[in-house]
């Protein structure tokens, strides 16, 4: 269903990110990274970016890029601390 919606609304970054999350859960890490990257490049605000960054981090971990995944997670945690 999300594939069809993404075809109908290719400029809707939120739909793409939802599909990216589904791909992450299915173990389709490279497509999930591409969806997260597209979402992050779409000009969303800082609060929304955190979701994309976490999906990207988990997908990077899934393909063995653990150092990069940890760096994203550290930035996420620091941002959360600064936000509080």
C-alpha positions in Angstrom: 0.0 0.0 0.0 2.8 2.5 0.9 4.5 1.6 -2.4 1.4 2.7 -4.3 1.0 5.8 -2.2 4.6 6.8 -2.8 4.1 6.3 -6.5 1.0 8.5 -6.4 2.6 11.2 -4.2 6.4 11.1 -4.9 7.0 14.5 -3.3 5.5 13.5 0.0 8.6 12.8 2.1 6.5 11.6 5.1 5.0 8.8 3.1 8.5 7.9 1.9 9.8 7.8 5.4 6.9 5.5 6.5 7.9 3.1 3.7 11.5 3.4 4.8 10.5 2.3 8.3 8.7 -0.7 7.0 11.7 -1.5 4.9 13.9 -1.2 8.0 11.7 -3.6 9.9 11.8 -6.1 6.9 15.6 -6.0 6.9 15.8 -4.0 3.6 18.4 -1.7 4.9 19.7 0.0 1.8 16.3 1.1 0.6 15.5 2.3 4.1 18.7 4.4 4.1 17.7 5.9 0.7 14.3 6.8 2.0 15.7 8.3 5.2 18.2 10.4 3.1 15.5 11.7 0.8 13.4 12.6 3.8 16.3 14.4 5.5 17.1 16.3 2.3 13.5 17.5 1.9 13.7 20.4 4.2 11.8 19.1 7.2 12.2 20.8 10.6 14.6 19.6 13.3 11.9 17.7 15.2 11.0 15.7 12.2 14.6 15.1 11.2 15.2 13.1 14.4 12.9 10.4 13.1 14.7 10.2 9.8 18.1 10.1 11.5 17.1 7.3 13.8 15.8 5.2 10.9 19.0 5.9 9.0 21.1 5.0 12.1 19.4 1.6 12.6 19.6 0.8 8.9 23.4 1.7 8.8 23.8 -0.6 11.8 22.0 -3.3 9.8 24.5 -3.2 7.0 27.5 -3.2 9.3 28.3 0.5 9.3 28.3 0.6 13.1 30.7 3.6 13.5 28.5 5.8 11.4 25.4 4.6 13.1 26.9 5.3 16.5 27.8 8.8 15.5 24.2 9.6 14.4 22.9 8.1 17.6 25.3 10.2 19.7 24.2 13.4 17.9 20.6 12.4 18.5 21.2 11.9 22.2 23.1 15.2 22.5 20.3 17.1 20.7 17.8 15.5 23.1 19.9 16.6 26.1 20.2 20.2 24.7 16.5 20.3 24.0 15.5 19.5 27.6 
